[in-house]
């Protein structure tokens, strides 16, 4: 019987989908952070559940040859990264293993999965971060949450964020103290400043700062002036109002305090306007790699007419448009559709039709009007595709599907549904968009063996 607070020596069998080590004590599963496969470790049981236990790492007794010392001094406490203790090439191997495991365990499938496409520099890649604020104005804390908690790990810098973010962390601590800005207390639901969101453009050297507050701060004009003095590259300053008792970071109302309403960034040769709530991939450089894989699959199936579903602000639609005759971009969020139209016009792209609505409703309309796609691109949120959408694709026998996913678990689930309804998975290409973490993006090419559409 595994007991809480007891120490054990275990061998790590494999990793789970969150890159936690899996060990067994008399057959009982134990999860351990910061370990690698085949390592022998001394652990201390932290929590015991009915079917598993969680343990803290005490000491590595037999090290993996792929282990390295993490570059970040906050790594053992911060919940932002999960694989910094592994050499980068091994991180890529582990991510392929996680994708394979998701397909086998959840999808009951064994498709062809290519090696993960990595990046030249696995640090300083993020163009967006949301920093929770804690403590009080006398001693403010800005950083990230400790693993599996909402306790803030106070930091001075982060190695996966843009360098601008480091300046903001240090500078905003000074300004909170100077202006006695009331810091939000999550437990008491009191205070003003909740989060600081930073968006950076690698292509244009621009920065947006969003102060997420329960109400407009006092002395806002003085705060604004000091922010502009401290951060000369800032182009856009917002206050976002979020008075609700919620874990959702951004509230509904954005107030532009100074500067432009957007900043610009690029994917390949395309320029996009980014507002506070715009979805934009956090790794701009690897996004181009990801989208080129989508283009490759489109060329393989010779798609002239394409449906881009969950199209957001139109990044994929615009990237593939030069390689297609016509793209129909379908997105439920109206603001995203309007942003997509503007960006398309700014980039001189005229062969995209943007449609605001639910794909399972809009697809039958398009088919009935005689618009027949050779391929559909899916890029859903982490929760995966809605069941109705998958049913609609199956019902109308869409010939080719290119599925872009940031969550191997829901990708495997949806792939299994499509496979059981006549789709063959030709290839899975993982791309490392999130070095140092367990997250991995995938592009999957599927084809309907019947290759026939019924309107």
N, C-alpha and C positions, 0 to 999 in steps of 0.2 A: 504494500500500500504506500503510494507516494504521499509524503507529508510536507505541509507548508513549513518553510524556514529550514528544512533539511537540505544538506549538501549531498550531491551525487557526482560521480564521474561517468560521463556518457560519450558515445561516439555519434557524430551528426550524420544521419542517413541521407538526407536531402533537404531542399528548401521548399517552403510553401509559396503561395502566390504573393505574399508580402515580404518575401526574401528572409523570413524567419527560419532558423534551423529547426529541423524535426529530429528529435531523439526519442528513444523508447526505453523506459525503465520497467522491466518485467512485462513488456508488451504495451504499457501505458504511454500514450503520446505526450511529449513535452515540447513546447515551443521556446526557442532561445534566440534572442537578437544577437547580431554582430558575430556570427560564426559562419564557417564555410563547410562544404561537404567534405566528409572524411576526417574532420578535425576531432580530436579528443579534448574534452573540456570539463573543468569542474564547474558545476552550476549550483545555484541556490533557488529552491522552489519559492516563488513569490505568491502564486495563487493556484488553487486546485479546484477544478470543475468536475462535473460528472464524467466527461469523456476525455478530458485533456487537462494539462497543467501548463502554467507559464513560469519561466524561470529566468533569473538574472545570471549573466556570465560572471563567474568569479575569476577564472584563469584558463588560458589556453595551454593545455599540456602537450599536445602534439599539433603543430601548426601546419596549415596547408601551404604548399609552395606558392600559391596564388595570393596569399595574405600580404598586406602592406600596412604601414602605419597611416591612419587617416590624416590628411593635411589640415583638417579643421579642428581647432581646440574645443569646439562646442559639440562635436559629433556624437559623443557618448550620451548626451542629454537631449539634443534637439531632435525633433521628429521630422525634419525636412528631408534628410538623406538617409539611405538605408544600406548602401553598398560601398561606401567610401573605404572600407577596410579590405576591399578586393581590388587587385590590379585591373586596370580598365579593360584590357582584352578579355579577362576572365568575367568581368561584369557582362560583356556581350554574350559570352557562352552561357552564363546563368540565365540571362533573359530569354535566350532561345529555349532553354530547358523549361522555363516558366510557361512559354507559349505552347510548347509540346505537351506539357502536363495539362494545361487547360483544355486543349483539344481532346486529349485522351480521357481525362477524368470527367469533364462536363459534357463534351460533345460526342464522346465515344467514337472519335474519328482519328485517323492517322494520315493527314495530308502531307504533301511535300512542303517542308518548312525550310526556307533558306537561312543561311547565317545572318545574324543581325548586322545591318549597316551602321557602323559607328561614325564618330566624328573626330576631327583632328585635335580639337581642344575640348576636353570634357568638363571644363570649368568656365565660369563667367558667361554662361550662355543665355540666361533667362532675361526676357524683356519686360517681365511683369512680376511684381511681388506684392503681397498683402501682409503688412506687419501689424500684429496686434499690439496694443499699448496697455501697459499695466502699471502697478505701483501707485505713486501719487506725483504731484507736480514737484515736490521736493526731491524725489528720487525716482524719476520715471524709468520704466522698463520698456524696451522696444526689441522685438525679436521674433521668435517662432515658438509654437507650443511644444512643450515636452511630449515625448511619445505617449500617445493614448490618453492625454490629459488636456486641460485648458490652462495649465500652469505655464507662464511665459518664461522661456529661456532668454535672458537678457544678453544681447550680443552687440558687438561693435562693427562686425562685418560678416559677409556671407560669400563663400567662394563660388557659388553657382549663380549668384545674381550679378547684374551689371555693376561696375564700379560706382556708378552714380548712387546706387542704393546704399552703399557704405557711407557716403557723404550725408545722405538723408538721415540715416540712423543716428549718426553722431550730432548732426546739426539740429535735428528736431528735439533731441533730448535737451539741448541748450535752450531752445525756444520755449519748450514746455515749462522749464524752470523759470526763465526770464519773465514770461507772461502769465505764470501761475495758471496754466490751462488745466482745468479739472479733468482728470483721467477717469475713464469709465470703469466702474466696478461691475463685472459681469454677474456676480452672485447677488449683489444688492440692487442691481439695475439702476445705478445712480452714476452721475458723471456725464462728461461731454465727449471727449475724444476717445473713439473706440479703436480705429485702425488708421494706418497710413498706407495708402495704395500708391505704388510707384510704377509708372509705365515708361519704358525707355525705347528709343529708336536707335538701333545700331547703324542703320543706313544714313540717317540724317542728323545724328547727334542731338536729338531733342528729348525733352523729359516732361512728363505730366505728373503732378502730385495731386492726390485726392485725399482730403481730410475727411474721414468718415466720422460723423458726429451725431449725437442725439438731438442737438439743436445748434443753431449758429453760435459759434464761440464769441464771448465778449472780447473787445479789443481786436476785432477781426482785421481792421485796417492796419494796425500796427504789426500784427502777426504776418499779414500779407507782405508788408514792406520788408520785414526781416527775412522772410522766406526768399524773396526775390534777390536780396543782397547775398544771402548765403549760397544760393544755387543759380548761378548766372546762366546755365544752359536750360533752365526751365522755360517752357513755352506755354504751358497751360496749368492753371491752378483752380481746383474745384473744392467746394464743400459738398459732400454727399450726406443727406439727412437720413438717418436710420434710427428712429426712436423706439423701435419694437424690441421686445425681449426675444431675441432670435440668434441663431448661429450663422444666419446668412450675413455676409459681410456688407454688401451694398444695399442701401435703402432705395426707395423709388425716385426720390427727388435729387437731381444734380443741379447745383448752383455754380455757375462759372464766376469765379472771383476775379480772375485776371487772365489776359492773354487769349490765345486761340481756343476754339471749342474742341479741336482735335490736334493730334500729332500725326506725322506721316511715318510710315515704315514701308519696307520693300520685301517682296518675295520674288526672287529672280529679277526680271525687268519691270515688274508691276509695282505700282505705288498705291498704298491704301491709307485712307483717313481713319484714325482710330479714336473713338470717343470713350468716355469712362466705362461704359458697359459693353463695348464691342468685344466679341470673341475673336481673338487672334492668337494663333499658335505661339507658345511662349519661347520657342526656339526658332527664330527666324531663319537661320542658316540651314538647319536640318529640315525645315519645312519644305524648302526647295527640293531637297533630296527625296522627301516623301512624295511630293506632288509629281516629280519626274517619274516615279514608279507608277503612279496612276496613269500618266500619259503613256508610258510603255505598255501597260495592259490595254489601254484604249486602242493603241496602234496594232496590238496583237489581234484584236477582234474586229479591226477595221470599222470602228464605230463612227458614223457620220452624224446621227441624231442621238443626243445623250440627255438623260434626265439626271440632274444633280439634286439629291434629296437631303434635307437638313443642310441647306446651302449656306445658312448664316449670312455673313456680309459678302459672300460670293467669291471667296479666295480661290477655291478649287475651280469653280465655274470659269473664272477669268484665266486661270492658269491653263486649262485644257481647251479653251475656246479656239485658239489658233490651230488646233489639231482636229477640229470638228466642223461640220457644216452648220450645226445649230445646237445650242445648249438650252434646256429648259430648267431653270433653277427654282426649286420649290422650297419655301421656308415659311414657318408659321408666324414668326415674330415680325411684325410690320416694320418696326424701326430698323431691324437688320436688313430687310428688303430695300428700304429707302437708302440706307448706307451703301448697299450693293449697287444700286442703280447709279448713285453718284460716282462711286469708284470706277464702275464700268465706263461711264462717260469720260471721266478724267483720263482713263487709260486708252481711250479711243477704240473700245471694243463694242461692236454693234451686233454680234450674232448670238446674244443671250437674251432670252425672255424670262424676266423675273416674275414669279407667281407667288402671291401670299395666300397660304392655305395649307390644309392637311394633305399630305401626299396621297393617302389612301382614297381621298375624294378627288383630287386633281388629276391623278394618273388615269382613271377611267374616262374622265372628260377629254383628256388629250387623245387617248386612244380612239375614242368614239369620233373625234373630229378628224381622224386620219393621221395623227402624228404617231409614228411608229419608231421607238428607239432601238438602236442596236445594243445599247448598254445603259445601265443605271448605276450611278455612283451613290453610295450610302456613306455618310459621315455623321453618325448619331452621337449623342452624349454618352457618358460612361455607362448609363443604364441600358444602352443598346436600343434596338429598333422596337417600335410598338408592334404588338402582335397583329393588329389590323393591317399595318403596312406590309408585313411579310406575307400575310394572306393575300393581299392585293397583288403583290409581285408574282406569287405562285399562281393565282387564278388567271392572270393575264399572260403567263408564261414568258416573262421578260427574258430575252435570250442570254444576256450576259450581265453579271453583277460584279461591280468592284466595290468592296466593302473596306472602308478606312475606319480603324478602331483604336481607341486608346485604352481599351480594357479587354484583355484576352479572355476573361471569364464570360462576359456577355457576347463577345465575338464568337466564342465556341458554342454557346447556347444557340445563337441565331443561325450559325452555320449548320448546326445539326438539324434545325427545323427546315432549312432550305434543302439540305442534302436528302432528308427523308421525303421531300416533295419533288425530287427529280433533278436537283442541281449537283454537278460535279465540281469539287474544289480542285482547281488546277495548280494553284501555287499560293503560298503564304510568304510574304516578305516583311519581316520585322525591321523597323528603323528605330535607332536609339535617339529619341527626342529629349530624353530626360536622364542624362548621365548622373551617376552617383545615387540614383533612386531605383526602386523596383519597377517603375512604370516603363512601358514599352508600347510603341505604336506599331500597328500592322496594316498592311494592304493585302487584301485577298482577292484573287480572281476566281470567279465561279461562272460556270456555263450551264444552261439548261439543256439537257441531253436531247430534248425534243425540238429545241430551237424553233419555236412557233409561237406567235402572239395571237390571242383571241381578244377582240375588243369587247 
